[in-house]
Amino acid sequence: MKIEGTHKIAAPRERIFTALTDPAVLQRCIPGCEQMEKTGENKYSAKLTAGVGPVKGVFTATVSLQDIVAPEHYKLVVEGKGQPGFVKGFGDLNLKDADGATEIQYTGEVNVGGLIASVGQRMIQSAANLLASRFFKSLEAETASGSPISSTGT
Amino acid sequence: MEKTVGKPIKRTEDPRLIQGLAHYVDDIRLPDTLHAAFLRSIYAHARIKSIDTTAAEKLPGVVAVYTGKDTAKIGPVPCAAALPDLKVPDHRPLAGNKVYFVGHPVAVVVAETKSAARDAVDLIEVDYEELPVALDEEKAADAKSPVIHEQFGTNVAYKLTAGEGDIEAALKSADKVIKQRILHKRLAPIAMEPRGVLARYYPGEQELTLWTSTQIPHLCRTQVAIMIGMPENKLRLITPEVGGGFGSKLNVYAEEALMGWISMQLNRPVKWIEGRRENMQATIHGRGQTGYIEIGFKKDGTLTGLRYNVFADMGSYFQLLTPAIPTLTGLMLSGCYKIPAIQINVTGVFTNKMSTDAYRGAGRPEATYVVERALDLVAAELGKDPVEVRRKNFPQPDEFPFKTATGLFYDSGNYQGALDKAMKMADYTRLRDEQKTARKEGRLMGIGVSTYVEICALGPSSAMPAGGWESATVRVEPTGKVTVLTGASPHGQGEETSFAQIAADELGVGVNDVTVIHGDTAIVQYGIGTFGSRGLAVGGVAVYMAIQKLKDKAAKIAAHVLQCEKASFVDGKFCADGKGGGKAPEPVVPVGQAPAGALPEPHTGGKTLTMQDIALEAHVAKNLPADMEPGLSATAFYEPKNFTFPFGTHIAVVDIDPDTGEIQFQRYVAVDDCGKQINPMLVEGQVHGGIVQSMGQALYEEVVYDETGQLVTGTLIDYALPKAVMIPHLELGSTETPSPVNPLGAKGVGEAGTIGSTPAIVAAVVDALAPYGIRHLDMPIKPEVVWQIIKNGPKKNSAGAA
């Protein structure tokens, strides 16, 4: 299943890029992300609570950032599995200056399996869109606050 | 006694079903029963790197957890189909080091409660290494495709060519050859009752009883006994009420053997009831073919030859008959037409999906659909009415037995008769006039005609993997009540009623005096089962044959008692025949001398004897001919000499909403000829059910796996079964052309609806869209497809039309 979209945030590109590559920020922005730990260079392990409709559960995921070209582009690769099945996906994020703001354009693919696939498949597209919009709203709050971006988190 | 055969007697099964008093597997409750739940693969293709069951085993209530390693000694799930050079994968009940489809059983948990078993399943950790998938039957056959069973080096399970006549010459001699790619999507049989198994082992007796929802109790017993390595006669298999099968329970499943084996390991009863999601994933699917038609014809519509190259989707494993299903397609490719040369080239292909197997019609709906679509393409090309092209190629009624280029001999037929009747019922000429008016007014109305023939009463043993006969034992009990034991195991066909009708008429008793027993291997003699529209036309004939044997004996007893040379059975009574008759015999047991509590006295004082009188005489055994054995019971094993070939005409009339693309049935007329009808109400019921499933296939149903092999149609929310509101009033008629194959003249009707109907519905929709240049559409024809065609307008579609 393909996902794509654009989101505009009124903050400089460098600032957003830093936020997008900061595990602490990502942990706070990814809906349902309870934990994110560095396991290697640009590699993290995460614990996520996610679900579609009635199918909910905890996923353990590995997150890696690849093809990093600051402050323009990186690829986010996520592989998670848990009781409701598995989620695999990648997203290419491209950042562009847009009249003092930053436009984030993303395209990617998500595959799911197990209970989620057999029960929730029809709802995944809209669920993915909802998660993406929540993510960017949180990111907007993080980057627009004017406070310095902390790489240690709170 | 009034005759009942041919009368629409109400089903004697129904009161218990309607009142909820029937017993299905899950209704059988044994004390101390354990419950099983399966962990199934969430990947379509993966290597199992490790399985950790520790946490599951520790969960309170869990008794045992088994994986493929623990159960490796259980024999493979059987495939009975024998084809030359068939590649047969080793299909073990639980996955070994690889999983091949979503739903592939990986482990089974046994616990004190159902919920504990299910919770424990979630605690099993499996480390999978995902592998590339092969999903589309056509692409999977390609040498570049990922290979599912490494040992074969290919996904091609077999290749088969069949048919007679010089196909190349036949197509060359045609004025024109039309080619068409055609899809038969996978369907889920969706029996209302999913599968279910209860197993109980008696360690003292070393006997295992297995209750399972199956169409083939005896074959299943034999196969499960082989799988778990126990003597066949120590295994008792009982099929209680079975809530539908449609072919999906004409099988032997891993779960059946596993439950038996587990109850032997734990010495406790164990039960597994399939959930609907499991049913969608791990009960066989039907159809699944991608084919290419080539049909050659003359300018006047005469057919010269038909070739069908087909890729048949096997799934990853074989179930009982998986590779054999497309061979039935090949057999029926002549339809009800004279086609001098026919060739089918089947490529059976492994895919990372659940196995396909028999689903109502089993290979024949595919054949009928191919032939009927081909005939419509010919008619469209020649600008002729589809009826005209059909009539042109029908054999005449006096040409039977009719030999086809697929090697069959059709037993009897009058295709013109059924077509005439259906056209009259539908008022076909007026419908075509109405269509002209509708088109002028810009309305989209379509008429589809299908004339079909099917192959039933499967069948001669020479053509069947496990014997094509059927058995019956008929007993007249001392009180005159009749017990029929049938090897056919009905599961919704109403054979308790129709077999009772046959017995009642033949023995001169009431239908309610007859009890039909089936589905218990400890009670009923070996039998084959109910599938392939064989219940009545083979199983019912076996009942009839057993009765003839029994009546021979009864007549001898009657002649002895009546003191005549020969007694004949007239109007339900034995009477003295010829010169020796008429003399009142002495009572067998003198009045007043019978011991207390003995059977009532035989009524032998009159000049006629009922079957009850003879039965009592036979059991009291005090006045029997010399050397005659007591008792009144006979068994017959009936082997049919040929298949039977029911036929008919279906006419569908549809209206299409141009704004939404929605298809509405305006009329549905079906005339079916299943030979002699024993109970017309049962015939109608079968036709109704078949047509409804057919409407599902034509317009709504399709099993969908996504590009990674995930089952998208995993629930009944996503799998579009037809609902009552989608079904029009069905106008049914029939003709009766008796079969010469059996003494009942019956042909079978269980699958007629799913065979004759889909092509008529598709033809109607295609006909409605003819102004848009449409000549063929693949099933299911969804409103969005229709809407797109209408939106494109006439020109765009005709450019891309076949």
Interface residues (C-beta under 8 A of the other chain):
Chain A: M1 Q83 G85 F86 N111 V112 G113 G114 L115 A117 S118 V119 Q121 R122
Chain B: I42 Y43 V102 D122 R277 M280 Q281 D706 T708 Q710 L711 V712 G714 T715 I717 D718
